[in-house]
């Protein structure tokens, strides 16, 4: 018998032996009811939710509409190159929806401060993630999950601070801009009653008004102001750095949907713990804020 013939017969025998081993392993798996790819098959599958729940309805529809801002630097802003909206609020929304189902698509719709409650009441959005401060007045109309972040209202002035504004009291007698329907405008109205207020629908219009000399200061949450400074330049604006309120950002949902609220709160606590929240912060707000804060405690009541 030649060497080639011997090697061929040996290979045939080895292949047959391997086939027997594979068959035996397969039989063992069948006996135990387990297969080697069970984990891979389960990964990425949509969880089951109670029939009729908001989560189940979103799963079935395969889409969810999320209200956010399109001009809020670092939190929700449209990228002019791609047309996609991006920012910390956007990332939080994605992390929540991801837990409803991996195939659920998000439709982001522009929802400025003045229309957030109306959008939820009229059903044009399923939830709002838009630098949305939780307060009692808003709770009369809608419900909140969270908070997922806590900011503080501050003041932005022209670079060099020519009017020497150092705190909220100094806004009295000054021309101050904020946005319609925000807690910021109400805080200035209450804490600096002699301020001359200008209101726009978005903060970039306030920034433009100050750059043009039409207002003396812009007041809103510190992280929003940091985004404007990053957008316009530190040689144009600066932030005073003296916050005078606490602004817990929540996720707005329609009134009375306790099951959806609980689901979102559970998911927020999960991303606080597993590091996804911190990763989202670093990619967005963290580009101008070196220190990643501790996530806030979720309010279950």
C-alpha positions in Angstrom: 0.0 0.0 0.0 1.4 3.4 -0.9 2.0 6.2 1.6 -0.7 8.4 -0.1 -3.3 5.6 0.2 -2.4 5.1 3.9 -2.8 8.9 4.7 -6.1 9.0 2.9 -7.6 6.1 4.9 -6.3 7.7 8.2 -8.0 10.9 7.4 -11.3 9.2 6.6 -11.2 7.3 9.9 -10.5 10.5 11.8 -13.4 12.4 10.2 -15.7 9.5 11.0 -14.6 9.6 14.7 -15.2 13.3 14.9 -18.6 13.0 13.4 -19.5 10.4 16.1 -18.2 12.7 18.9 -20.3 15.6 17.5 -23.4 13.5 17.3 -22.9 12.3 20.9 -22.5 15.9 22.2 -25.7 16.9 20.3 -27.6 14.0 22.0 -26.3 15.2 25.4 -27.6 18.7 24.7 -31.0 17.4 23.7 -31.2 15.4 26.9 -30.6 18.5 29.1 -32.7 20.8 27.0 -29.8 23.1 26.4 -27.8 24.1 23.4 -24.4 25.8 23.1 -25.9 28.9 21.4 -28.7 29.6 23.9 -27.1 32.7 25.2 -26.5 34.1 21.8 -30.0 33.4 20.7 -31.5 35.2 23.7 -29.2 38.3 23.4 -30.9 41.3 21.9 -34.4 39.8 22.2 -37.2 42.2 23.3 -38.5 41.6 26.8 -42.1 40.8 27.5 -44.4 43.5 29.0 -48.0 43.3 30.2 -50.6 43.4 27.5 -51.9 46.9 27.0 -49.0 48.6 28.7 -47.3 51.5 27.0 -44.1 49.5 26.6 -46.0 46.6 24.9 -47.8 49.1 22.6 -44.5 50.7 21.6 -43.0 47.2 20.9 -45.9 46.3 18.7 -45.8 49.6 16.8 -42.0 49.3 16.5 -41.6 53.1 17.0 -41.7 55.8 19.7 -41.9 59.6 19.4 -39.6 61.4 21.7 -39.8 65.2 22.2 -36.4 66.9 22.7 -34.7 70.2 21.8 -33.0 70.7 18.5 -30.9 73.8 19.5 -29.7 72.8 23.0 -25.9 72.4 22.8 -24.7 69.3 24.6 -28.2 68.0 25.3 -30.2 68.1 22.1 -29.0 69.7 19.0 -29.2 68.9 15.3 -25.9 68.2 13.6 -25.9 70.3 10.5 -23.7 67.8 8.7 -25.9 64.8 9.2 -29.3 66.2 10.2 -29.2 63.9 13.2 -30.1 65.2 16.7 -27.4 64.5 19.4 -26.6 65.3 23.0 -27.0 63.9 26.5 -30.9 64.0 26.4 -30.8 62.1 23.2 -28.5 59.5 24.6 -30.7 59.1 27.7 -33.7 58.6 25.5 -31.9 55.9 23.4 -30.8 54.0 26.5 -34.4 53.9 27.8 -35.9 52.9 24.5 -33.2 50.2 24.0 -34.7 48.4 27.1 -38.2 48.3 25.4 -36.8 46.5 22.4 -33.7 46.5 20.2 -35.7 47.0 17.1 -37.8 50.0 18.3 -37.1 53.1 16.2 -37.0 56.6 17.8 -38.6 59.5 16.0 -37.2 62.7 17.6 -39.4 65.7 17.3 -38.5 69.3 18.2 -40.2 70.2 21.5 -39.1 73.6 22.9 -39.8 74.6 26.5 -43.1 76.3 25.9 -44.9 73.3 24.3 -43.6 70.3 26.3 -46.7 69.8 28.5 -49.0 70.4 25.5 -47.2 67.9 23.4 -47.6 65.2 26.0 -51.3 66.1 26.7 -52.2 66.0 23.0 -50.3 62.8 22.4 -48.0 64.1 19.7 -45.1 62.6 21.7 -44.8 59.6 23.9 -42.2 61.1 26.2 -40.1 64.3 26.5 -36.4 64.3 27.3 -35.5 68.0 27.0 -33.7 69.6 29.9 -37.1 69.4 31.6 -37.0 70.6 35.2 -39.3 68.7 37.6 -41.6 71.0 39.5 -45.1 70.9 41.1 -46.8 73.2 38.6 -45.8 70.9 35.7 -46.8 67.8 37.8 -50.4 69.0 37.7 -50.5 68.4 34.0 -48.0 65.6 33.3 -45.9 63.0 35.2 -42.1 62.8 35.5 -39.7 59.9 35.8 -36.2 60.6 37.2 -34.5 62.8 37.7 -31.6 61.8 35.6 -29.5 64.9 36.0 -29.4 68.0 38.4 -28.4 71.4 37.1 -28.4 74.8 38.6 -29.5 78.1 37.2 -26.7 80.6 36.5 -26.0 83.7 34.4 -24.1 84.2 31.1 -22.6 87.6 30.4 -20.4 89.1 27.6 -16.8 88.1 28.0 -15.0 90.3 30.5 -18.3 90.8 32.4 -18.4 94.6 31.7 -21.5 95.2 33.9 -19.9 93.2 36.8 -22.8 90.9 37.3 -21.9 88.4 40.0 -25.3 87.0 41.1 -29.0 87.0 40.6 -29.5 90.2 42.6 -27.4 92.1 40.1 -30.0 91.3 37.4 -32.3 93.9 38.8 -32.3 96.9 36.4 -30.6 94.8 33.7 -32.0 93.5 30.4 -32.2 89.7 30.9 -33.1 87.0 28.4 -34.5 83.5 28.9 -37.0 81.3 27.1 -40.7 81.1 27.2 -42.3 78.4 29.4 -39.1 77.8 31.3 -38.5 77.7 35.0 -35.6 80.0 34.4 -37.7 83.0 33.3 -40.0 82.5 36.3 -37.0 82.3 38.7 -35.6 85.6 37.3 -39.0 87.2 37.6 -39.3 86.1 41.2 -35.7 86.7 42.4 -34.9 89.8 40.4 -38.3 91.5 40.0 -36.8 94.7 38.6 -35.1 93.0 35.7 -36.3 93.9 32.2 -37.1 90.5 30.7 -36.9 89.4 27.1 -38.3 86.0 26.1 -37.6 83.9 23.1 -38.6 80.3 22.1 -35.0 79.1 22.1 -31.8 80.0 23.9 -29.7 80.7 20.8 -31.9 83.7 20.1 -31.1 84.9 23.6 -27.4 84.4 22.9 -27.7 86.3 19.6 -29.5 89.2 21.4 -26.7 89.5 23.9 -24.0 89.3 21.2 -25.8 92.1 19.4 -26.1 94.2 22.6 -29.9 94.0 22.9 -29.7 92.3 26.3 -27.2 92.4 29.2 -27.4 88.8 30.4 -28.8 85.4 29.7 -30.0 83.2 32.6 -30.8 79.5 32.5 -29.3 76.2 33.7 -25.5 76.3 34.0 -24.9 73.3 31.6 -27.0 75.0 28.9 -25.0 78.2 29.3 -21.7 76.2 29.1 -23.0 74.8 25.8 -23.6 78.3 24.5 -20.1 79.4 25.6 -18.7 76.4 23.8 -20.8 77.2 20.7 -20.1 80.9 20.4 -16.6 81.0 22.0 -15.2 82.0 25.4 -14.0 85.2 23.8 -17.7 86.1 23.3 -19.4 84.9 26.4 -18.6 83.7 29.9 -20.6 82.1 32.8 -20.7 83.9 36.1 -20.4 80.6 38.0 -22.8 81.3 40.9 -25.8 79.0 40.6 -28.8 80.1 42.5 -31.3 77.2 42.0 -31.4 73.5 41.8 -32.9 72.1 38.6 -33.6 68.3 38.5 -34.1 67.2 35.0 -36.9 64.6 34.5 -38.5 62.6 31.7 -42.0 63.8 31.0 -44.7 61.3 30.3 -48.5 61.5 30.0 -50.4 61.9 33.3 -51.4 58.7 35.1 -49.1 56.2 33.3 -47.6 54.8 36.5 -46.5 51.5 34.8 -44.4 53.5 32.2 -43.0 55.7 34.9 -41.9 52.7 36.9 -40.3 51.1 33.9 -38.3 54.3 33.1 -37.2 54.8 36.7 -36.0 51.1 36.8 -34.1 51.6 33.6 -32.5 54.9 34.9 -31.3 53.2 38.0 -29.9 50.4 35.9 -27.8 52.8 33.7 -26.7 54.7 36.7 -25.2 51.5 38.1 -23.8 49.8 35.0 -21.9 52.8 33.8 -23.9 53.6 30.7 -25.1 56.9 32.1 -21.5 58.1 32.9 -20.4 57.0 29.4 -23.2 59.1 27.8 -22.3 62.1 30.0 -18.6 61.9 29.0 -19.5 61.8 25.3 -21.7 64.8 25.5 -21.6 67.3 28.4 -18.3 65.8 29.4 -16.7 67.5 26.4 -16.9 70.8 28.3 -17.1 69.5 31.9 -14.1 67.5 33.1 -15.8 66.0 36.1 -18.6 63.4 35.7 -21.1 64.0 38.5 -22.8 61.3 40.6 -26.2 60.5 39.1 -29.1 61.7 41.2 -31.5 59.5 43.3 -34.6 58.6 41.4 -37.8 60.0 42.9 -40.3 57.1 43.1 -43.1 59.2 44.5 
